[in-house]
Amino acid sequence: MQIRKGTILGFHGSWGSGIGTLEIKDAKTNQVEQVPCENAPTVRSLEAAFGNVITQGHSANGNGYKGKEIFWAYDDMGLVMTAFQPVETADFDLIEAYEKQEDIDEGE
């Protein structure tokens, strides 16, 4: 599993499809990516991690997640985000795994 790092720029989703999209600016490439994710679990996780996400009527109109830096990864098939962790609460093992992965990617 490749660990990624980036800054959340936005979230888009709907109850009907069950799929949401996190807009993330990758820390390494500076490219903005539209990352598919499960809508409801992602909204609940964003609320738990940052607050100010879920608003009246169970909407995800709060902006508590915007500008927050996270580590994240795709599922085993590379289709949807499987998990994320705010950088500010990441433990040493996660940070070390991300950094070692970068060293391997750069051929060091």
GUZARO-142390 format. One record per atom (N, C-alpha, C, O): residue in three letters; atom name; chain; x, y, z. Coordinates in nm, 3 decimals. Layout:
<atoms>
   residu   atome   chaine         u         v         w
      ALA      CA        A         X         Y         Z
...
</atoms>
This chain:
<atoms>
   residu   atome   chaine         u         v         w
      MET       N        A     0.085    -0.118     0.000
      MET      CA        A     0.000     0.000     0.000
      MET       C        A     0.089     0.124     0.000
      MET       O        A     0.180     0.136     0.082
      GLN       N        A     0.063     0.213    -0.091
      GLN      CA        A     0.137     0.338    -0.097
      GLN       C        A     0.070     0.443    -0.009
      GLN       O        A    -0.050     0.468    -0.021
      ILE       N        A     0.147     0.503     0.078
      ILE      CA        A     0.097     0.609     0.165
      ILE       C        A     0.119     0.741     0.093
      ILE       O        A     0.228     0.768     0.043
      ARG       N        A     0.015     0.821     0.087
      ARG      CA        A     0.022     0.952     0.021
      ARG       C        A     0.007     1.061     0.127
      ARG       O        A    -0.039     1.034     0.238
      LYS       N        A     0.046     1.181     0.093
      LYS      CA        A     0.033     1.296     0.183
      LYS       C        A    -0.016     1.413     0.099
      LYS       O        A     0.030     1.435    -0.013
      GLY       N        A    -0.111     1.490     0.155
      GLY      CA        A    -0.161     1.603     0.082
      GLY       C        A    -0.252     1.691     0.166
      GLY       O        A    -0.279     1.662     0.283
      THR       N        A    -0.298     1.798     0.105
      THR      CA        A    -0.384     1.895     0.170
      THR       C        A    -0.524     1.887     0.109
      THR       O        A    -0.540     1.892    -0.013
      ILE       N        A    -0.624     1.876     0.196
      ILE      CA        A    -0.762     1.869     0.148
      ILE       C        A    -0.808     2.007     0.102
      ILE       O        A    -0.799     2.105     0.176
      LEU       N        A    -0.857     2.013    -0.020
      LEU      CA        A    -0.908     2.138    -0.075
      LEU       C        A    -1.061     2.142    -0.076
      LEU       O        A    -1.121     2.249    -0.068
      GLY       N        A    -1.123     2.024    -0.085
      GLY      CA        A    -1.269     2.021    -0.090
      GLY       C        A    -1.323     1.881    -0.080
      GLY       O        A    -1.248     1.783    -0.087
      PHE       N        A    -1.454     1.871    -0.064
      PHE      CA        A    -1.524     1.743    -0.061
      PHE       C        A    -1.654     1.759    -0.136
      PHE       O        A    -1.724     1.859    -0.122
      HIS       N        A    -1.686     1.658    -0.216
      HIS      CA        A    -1.811     1.657    -0.292
      HIS       C        A    -1.873     1.518    -0.278
      HIS       O        A    -1.803     1.418    -0.292
      GLY       N        A    -2.001     1.512    -0.251
      GLY      CA        A    -2.065     1.382    -0.239
      GLY       C        A    -2.215     1.395    -0.237
      GLY       O        A    -2.270     1.504    -0.226
      SER       N        A    -2.281     1.280    -0.250
      SER      CA        A    -2.428     1.277    -0.242
      SER       C        A    -2.471     1.147    -0.178
      SER       O        A    -2.404     1.044    -0.193
      TRP       N        A    -2.581     1.150    -0.108
      TRP      CA        A    -2.632     1.030    -0.044
      TRP       C        A    -2.670     0.926    -0.148
      TRP       O        A    -2.651     0.806    -0.127
      GLY       N        A    -2.722     0.970    -0.260
      GLY      CA        A    -2.774     0.878    -0.360
      GLY       C        A    -2.672     0.780    -0.415
      GLY       O        A    -2.701     0.661    -0.429
      SER       N        A    -2.554     0.829    -0.447
      SER      CA        A    -2.454     0.741    -0.510
      SER       C        A    -2.374     0.661    -0.408
      SER       O        A    -2.327     0.552    -0.438
      GLY       N        A    -2.359     0.715    -0.288
      GLY      CA        A    -2.275     0.650    -0.188
      GLY       C        A    -2.128     0.679    -0.205
      GLY       O        A    -2.047     0.643    -0.120
      ILE       N        A    -2.092     0.744    -0.316
      ILE      CA        A    -1.953     0.778    -0.343
      ILE       C        A    -1.933     0.928    -0.331
      ILE       O        A    -2.013     1.007    -0.380
      GLY       N        A    -1.825     0.965    -0.265
      GLY      CA        A    -1.787     1.104    -0.254
      GLY       C        A    -1.651     1.123    -0.319
      GLY       O        A    -1.590     1.028    -0.366
      THR       N        A    -1.606     1.246    -0.322
      THR      CA        A    -1.475     1.278    -0.378
      THR       C        A    -1.406     1.379    -0.289
      THR       O        A    -1.460     1.486    -0.260
      LEU       N        A    -1.286     1.343    -0.245
      LEU      CA        A    -1.203     1.439    -0.175
      LEU       C        A    -1.107     1.500    -0.276
      LEU       O        A    -1.041     1.428    -0.351
      GLU       N        A    -1.101     1.631    -0.277
      GLU      CA        A    -1.007     1.701    -0.364
      GLU       C        A    -0.882     1.726    -0.280
      GLU       O        A    -0.886     1.800    -0.182
      ILE       N        A    -0.771     1.663    -0.319
      ILE      CA        A    -0.648     1.668    -0.241
      ILE       C        A    -0.532     1.716    -0.326
      ILE       O        A    -0.511     1.666    -0.437
      LYS       N        A    -0.457     1.813    -0.274
      LYS      CA        A    -0.334     1.859    -0.342
      LYS       C        A    -0.219     1.777    -0.285
      LYS       O        A    -0.186     1.786    -0.167
      ASP       N        A    -0.157     1.696    -0.371
      ASP      CA        A    -0.050     1.606    -0.330
      ASP       C        A     0.073     1.686    -0.286
      ASP       O        A     0.117     1.777    -0.356
      ALA       N        A     0.129     1.649    -0.169
      ALA      CA        A     0.244     1.720    -0.113
      ALA       C        A     0.370     1.701    -0.196
      ALA       O        A     0.457     1.788    -0.196
      LYS       N        A     0.381     1.591    -0.264
      LYS      CA        A     0.502     1.561    -0.340
      LYS       C        A     0.497     1.618    -0.481
      LYS       O        A     0.595     1.675    -0.529
      THR       N        A     0.383     1.604    -0.548
      THR      CA        A     0.372     1.644    -0.689
      THR       C        A     0.308     1.781    -0.708
      THR       O        A     0.321     1.842    -0.814
      ASN       N        A     0.240     1.831    -0.604
      ASN      CA        A     0.161     1.955    -0.610
      ASN       C        A     0.044     1.945    -0.708
      ASN       O        A    -0.016     2.047    -0.743
      GLN       N        A     0.011     1.825    -0.752
      GLN      CA        A    -0.104     1.804    -0.839
      GLN       C        A    -0.231     1.791    -0.755
      GLN       O        A    -0.228     1.732    -0.647
      VAL       N        A    -0.340     1.845    -0.805
      VAL      CA        A    -0.469     1.831    -0.738
      VAL       C        A    -0.536     1.706    -0.794
      VAL       O        A    -0.551     1.690    -0.915
      GLU       N        A    -0.577     1.618    -0.703
      GLU      CA        A    -0.640     1.492    -0.742
      GLU       C        A    -0.782     1.485    -0.687
      GLU       O        A    -0.810     1.534    -0.578
      GLN       N        A    -0.869     1.424    -0.764
      GLN      CA        A    -1.006     1.395    -0.721
      GLN       C        A    -1.005     1.250    -0.673
      GLN       O        A    -1.001     1.157    -0.754
      VAL       N        A    -1.008     1.229    -0.543
      VAL      CA        A    -0.992     1.097    -0.484
      VAL       C        A    -1.128     1.041    -0.445
      VAL       O        A    -1.193     1.094    -0.355
      PRO       N        A    -1.174     0.934    -0.511
      PRO      CA        A    -1.302     0.873    -0.476
      PRO       C        A    -1.296     0.813    -0.335
      PRO       O        A    -1.193     0.761    -0.292
      CYS       N        A    -1.409     0.821    -0.265
      CYS      CA        A    -1.418     0.768    -0.129
      CYS       C        A    -1.563     0.733    -0.099
      CYS       O        A    -1.654     0.779    -0.169
      GLU       N        A    -1.584     0.652     0.004
      GLU      CA        A    -1.721     0.620     0.045
      GLU       C        A    -1.778     0.744     0.114
      GLU       O        A    -1.719     0.795     0.210
      ASN       N        A    -1.891     0.791     0.067
      ASN      CA        A    -1.946     0.919     0.110
      ASN       C        A    -1.970     0.928     0.262
      ASN       O        A    -1.904     1.008     0.329
      ALA       N        A    -2.061     0.850     0.315
      ALA      CA        A    -2.100     0.863     0.457
      ALA       C        A    -1.984     0.836     0.553
      ALA       O        A    -1.962     0.915     0.645
      PRO       N        A    -1.908     0.726     0.536
      PRO      CA        A    -1.797     0.703     0.629
      PRO       C        A    -1.691     0.813     0.624
      PRO       O        A    -1.631     0.847     0.726
      THR       N        A    -1.669     0.869     0.506
      THR      CA        A    -1.569     0.976     0.494
      THR       C        A    -1.617     1.102     0.565
      THR       O        A    -1.539     1.167     0.634
      VAL       N        A    -1.744     1.136     0.548
      VAL      CA        A    -1.798     1.253     0.617
      VAL       C        A    -1.787     1.236     0.769
      VAL       O        A    -1.746     1.328     0.839
      ARG       N        A    -1.824     1.120     0.818
      ARG      CA        A    -1.814     1.095     0.963
      ARG       C        A    -1.669     1.100     1.010
      ARG       O        A    -1.641     1.153     1.118
      SER       N        A    -1.578     1.048     0.930
      SER      CA        A    -1.436     1.050     0.967
      SER       C        A    -1.380     1.192     0.964
      SER       O        A    -1.301     1.228     1.051
      LEU       N        A    -1.420     1.271     0.866
      LEU      CA        A    -1.376     1.411     0.861
      LEU       C        A    -1.427     1.487     0.983
      LEU       O        A    -1.355     1.568     1.041
      GLU       N        A    -1.552     1.462     1.019
      GLU      CA        A    -1.610     1.527     1.137
      GLU       C        A    -1.533     1.487     1.263
      GLU       O        A    -1.501     1.572     1.346
      ALA       N        A    -1.504     1.359     1.278
      ALA      CA        A    -1.432     1.311     1.396
      ALA       C        A    -1.291     1.368     1.402
      ALA       O        A    -1.241     1.400     1.510
      ALA       N        A    -1.227     1.380     1.288
      ALA      CA        A    -1.088     1.427     1.284
      ALA       C        A    -1.076     1.578     1.301
      ALA       O        A    -0.984     1.626     1.368
      PHE       N        A    -1.169     1.654     1.240
      PHE      CA        A    -1.151     1.799     1.233
      PHE       C        A    -1.267     1.881     1.290
      PHE       O        A    -1.247     1.996     1.326
      GLY       N        A    -1.386     1.823     1.297
      GLY      CA        A    -1.503     1.899     1.341
      GLY       C        A    -1.549     1.996     1.234
      GLY       O        A    -1.483     2.014     1.132
      ASN       N        A    -1.664     2.060     1.258
      ASN      CA        A    -1.721     2.160     1.167
      ASN       C        A    -1.737     2.106     1.025
      ASN       O        A    -1.705     2.175     0.928
      VAL       N        A    -1.785     1.983     1.012
      VAL      CA        A    -1.809     1.924     0.881
      VAL       C        A    -1.958     1.900     0.861
      VAL       O        A    -2.016     1.947     0.763
      ILE       N        A    -2.020     1.828     0.955
      ILE      CA        A    -2.162     1.795     0.943
      ILE       C        A    -2.245     1.914     0.992
      ILE       O        A    -2.227     1.962     1.104
      THR       N        A    -2.334     1.958     0.906
      THR      CA        A    -2.419     2.073     0.938
      THR       C        A    -2.565     2.029     0.946
      THR       O        A    -2.596     1.911     0.929
      GLN       N        A    -2.651     2.123     0.973
      GLN      CA        A    -2.793     2.094     0.988
      GLN       C        A    -2.846     2.015     0.869
      GLN       O        A    -2.809     2.040     0.754
      GLY       N        A    -2.932     1.918     0.898
      GLY      CA        A    -2.988     1.834     0.793
      GLY       C        A    -2.892     1.725     0.748
      GLY       O        A    -2.910     1.667     0.641
      HIS       N        A    -2.792     1.696     0.828
      HIS      CA        A    -2.692     1.593     0.800
      HIS       C        A    -2.619     1.618     0.669
      HIS       O        A    -2.586     1.524     0.596
      SER       N        A    -2.593     1.742     0.639
      SER      CA        A    -2.516     1.780     0.521
      SER       C        A    -2.370     1.796     0.558
      SER       O        A    -2.337     1.816     0.675
      ALA       N        A    -2.283     1.787     0.459
      ALA      CA        A    -2.139     1.805     0.481
      ALA       C        A    -2.097     1.942     0.429
      ALA       O        A    -2.006     1.953     0.346
      ASN       N        A    -2.164     2.045     0.477
      ASN      CA        A    -2.137     2.180     0.428
      ASN       C        A    -2.038     2.258     0.512
      ASN       O        A    -1.998     2.369     0.475
      GLY       N        A    -1.998     2.203     0.626
      GLY      CA        A    -1.897     2.271     0.708
      GLY       C        A    -1.762     2.264     0.641
      GLY       O        A    -1.737     2.175     0.559
      ASN       N        A    -1.676     2.356     0.673
      ASN      CA        A    -1.546     2.363     0.607
      ASN       C        A    -1.431     2.326     0.700
      ASN       O        A    -1.317     2.366     0.675
      GLY       N        A    -1.458     2.251     0.807
      GLY      CA        A    -1.356     2.220     0.905
      GLY       C        A    -1.238     2.142     0.851
      GLY       O        A    -1.131     2.143     0.912
      TYR       N        A    -1.254     2.077     0.739
      TYR      CA        A    -1.150     1.993     0.680
      TYR       C        A    -1.064     2.067     0.578
      TYR       O        A    -0.954     2.022     0.547
      LYS       N        A    -1.111     2.179     0.527
      LYS      CA        A    -1.038     2.249     0.421
      LYS       C        A    -0.904     2.301     0.471
      LYS       O        A    -0.895     2.363     0.577
      GLY       N        A    -0.801     2.274     0.392
      GLY      CA        A    -0.667     2.319     0.426
      GLY       C        A    -0.594     2.227     0.523
      GLY       O        A    -0.481     2.256     0.562
      LYS       N        A    -0.658     2.116     0.562
      LYS      CA        A    -0.595     2.023     0.657
      LYS       C        A    -0.506     1.925     0.580
      LYS       O        A    -0.542     1.877     0.473
      GLU       N        A    -0.390     1.897     0.637
      GLU      CA        A    -0.295     1.805     0.576
      GLU       C        A    -0.318     1.665     0.631
      GLU       O        A    -0.332     1.646     0.752
      ILE       N        A    -0.321     1.567     0.541
      ILE      CA        A    -0.347     1.428     0.581
      ILE       C        A    -0.250     1.332     0.512
      ILE       O        A    -0.194     1.362     0.406
      PHE       N        A    -0.232     1.217     0.575
      PHE      CA        A    -0.177     1.100     0.509
      PHE       C        A    -0.298     1.020     0.465
      PHE       O        A    -0.398     1.017     0.536
      TRP       N        A    -0.290     0.956     0.348
      TRP      CA        A    -0.403     0.878     0.301
      TRP       C        A    -0.355     0.768     0.207
      TRP       O        A    -0.240     0.770     0.162
      ALA       N        A    -0.443     0.672     0.178
      ALA      CA        A    -0.408     0.561     0.089
      ALA       C        A    -0.532     0.512     0.016
      ALA       O        A    -0.644     0.521     0.065
      TYR       N        A    -0.507     0.458    -0.104
      TYR      CA        A    -0.612     0.390    -0.180
      TYR       C        A    -0.629     0.248    -0.125
      TYR       O        A    -0.540     0.196    -0.058
      ASP       N        A    -0.743     0.187    -0.155
      ASP      CA        A    -0.765     0.047    -0.120
      ASP       C        A    -0.671    -0.041    -0.204
      ASP       O        A    -0.597     0.009    -0.288
      ASP       N        A    -0.675    -0.172    -0.180
      ASP      CA        A    -0.585    -0.265    -0.248
      ASP       C        A    -0.601    -0.265    -0.400
      ASP       O        A    -0.506    -0.295    -0.472
      MET       N        A    -0.718    -0.230    -0.448
      MET      CA        A    -0.742    -0.228    -0.592
      MET       C        A    -0.712    -0.091    -0.653
      MET       O        A    -0.714    -0.075    -0.775
      GLY       N        A    -0.685     0.007    -0.568
      GLY      CA        A    -0.654     0.141    -0.619
      GLY       C        A    -0.774     0.217    -0.670
      GLY       O        A    -0.761     0.303    -0.756
      LEU       N        A    -0.892     0.185    -0.616
      LEU      CA        A    -1.015     0.247    -0.667
      LEU       C        A    -1.068     0.360    -0.579
      LEU       O        A    -1.108     0.464    -0.629
      VAL       N        A    -1.068     0.339    -0.447
      VAL      CA        A    -1.120     0.439    -0.354
      VAL       C        A    -1.024     0.456    -0.236
      VAL       O        A    -0.944     0.367    -0.206
      MET       N        A    -1.033     0.570    -0.171
      MET      CA        A    -0.952     0.593    -0.053
      MET       C        A    -0.996     0.495     0.055
      MET       O        A    -1.115     0.478     0.081
      THR       N        A    -0.900     0.431     0.116
      THR      CA        A    -0.932     0.334     0.221
      THR       C        A    -0.924     0.395     0.360
      THR       O        A    -0.996     0.353     0.450
      ALA       N        A    -0.836     0.493     0.378
      ALA      CA        A    -0.818     0.553     0.511
      ALA       C        A    -0.741     0.684     0.499
      ALA       O        A    -0.671     0.709     0.400
      PHE       N        A    -0.755     0.767     0.602
      PHE      CA        A    -0.672     0.886     0.612
      PHE       C        A    -0.639     0.910     0.758
      PHE       O        A    -0.706     0.860     0.848
      GLN       N        A    -0.534     0.988     0.781
      GLN      CA        A    -0.491     1.025     0.915
      GLN       C        A    -0.442     1.169     0.910
      GLN       O        A    -0.356     1.201     0.828
      PRO       N        A    -0.495     1.258     0.994
      PRO      CA        A    -0.442     1.394     0.997
      PRO       C        A    -0.292     1.391     1.028
      PRO       O        A    -0.248     1.319     1.118
      VAL       N        A    -0.214     1.469     0.957
      VAL      CA        A    -0.069     1.475     0.979
      VAL       C        A    -0.039     1.515     1.123
      VAL       O        A     0.054     1.463     1.184
      GLU       N        A    -0.117     1.606     1.177
      GLU      CA        A    -0.091     1.657     1.312
      GLU       C        A    -0.109     1.551     1.421
      GLU       O        A    -0.059     1.569     1.532
      THR       N        A    -0.180     1.442     1.391
      THR      CA        A    -0.198     1.336     1.491
      THR       C        A    -0.131     1.204     1.450
      THR       O        A    -0.150     1.102     1.516
      ALA       N        A    -0.055     1.207     1.342
      ALA      CA        A     0.011     1.084     1.296
      ALA       C        A     0.119     1.042     1.394
      ALA       O        A     0.191     1.125     1.450
      ASP       N        A     0.130     0.911     1.413
      ASP      CA        A     0.234     0.860     1.502
      ASP       C        A     0.366     0.845     1.425
      ASP       O        A     0.371     0.855     1.303
      PHE       N        A     0.472     0.819     1.501
      PHE      CA        A     0.606     0.808     1.446
      PHE       C        A     0.613     0.701     1.338
      PHE       O        A     0.678     0.720     1.235
      ASP       N        A     0.548     0.587     1.361
      ASP      CA        A     0.555     0.476     1.265
      ASP       C        A     0.498     0.513     1.129
      ASP       O        A     0.554     0.477     1.026
      LEU       N        A     0.387     0.585     1.128
      LEU      CA        A     0.327     0.627     1.001
      LEU       C        A     0.417     0.726     0.929
      LEU       O        A     0.441     0.714     0.809
      ILE       N        A     0.468     0.823     1.002
      ILE      CA        A     0.557     0.923     0.941
      ILE       C        A     0.681     0.855     0.885
      ILE       O        A     0.725     0.885     0.774
      GLU       N        A     0.739     0.764     0.962
      GLU      CA        A     0.859     0.693     0.918
      GLU       C        A     0.830     0.608     0.794
      GLU       O        A     0.911     0.605     0.701
      ALA       N        A     0.716     0.540     0.791
      ALA      CA        A     0.679     0.458     0.675
      ALA       C        A     0.664     0.546     0.551
      ALA       O        A     0.709     0.508     0.443
      TYR       N        A     0.602     0.662     0.566
      TYR      CA        A     0.586     0.755     0.453
      TYR       C        A     0.722     0.802     0.404
      TYR       O        A     0.748     0.803     0.284
      GLU       N        A     0.809     0.842     0.496
      GLU      CA        A     0.940     0.894     0.457
      GLU       C        A     1.028     0.786     0.394
      GLU       O        A     1.098     0.814     0.296
      LYS       N        A     1.027     0.666     0.446
      LYS      CA        A     1.104     0.556     0.387
      LYS       C        A     1.054     0.525     0.248
      LYS       O        A     1.133     0.498     0.157
      GLN       N        A     0.923     0.529     0.230
      GLN      CA        A     0.863     0.507     0.099
      GLN       C        A     0.911     0.612     0.001
      GLN       O        A     0.941     0.579    -0.114
      GLU       N        A     0.920     0.738     0.044
      GLU      CA        A     0.970     0.844    -0.043
      GLU       C        A     1.113     0.817    -0.084
      GLU       O        A     1.149     0.837    -0.200
      ASP       N        A     1.196     0.769     0.010
      ASP      CA        A     1.336     0.739    -0.020
      ASP       C        A     1.344     0.631    -0.128
      ASP       O        A     1.426     0.640    -0.219
      ILE       N        A     1.258     0.528    -0.118
      ILE      CA        A     1.256     0.422    -0.217
      ILE       C        A     1.211     0.476    -0.351
      ILE       O        A     1.269     0.442    -0.454
      ASP       N        A     1.106     0.561    -0.352
      ASP      CA        A     1.055     0.618    -0.477
      ASP       C        A     1.161     0.702    -0.547
      ASP       O        A     1.166     0.706    -0.670
      GLU       N        A     1.247     0.768    -0.470
      GLU      CA        A     1.349     0.855    -0.527
      GLU       C        A     1.477     0.779    -0.559
      GLU       O        A     1.574     0.838    -0.608
      GLY       N        A     1.479     0.648    -0.533
      GLY      CA        A     1.593     0.566    -0.567
      GLY       C        A     1.711     0.581    -0.472
      GLY       O        A     1.824     0.553    -0.510
      GLU       N        A     1.685     0.624    -0.349
      GLU      CA        A     1.794     0.641    -0.253
      GLU       C        A     1.818     0.516    -0.174
      GLU       O        A     1.907     0.513    -0.088
</atoms>
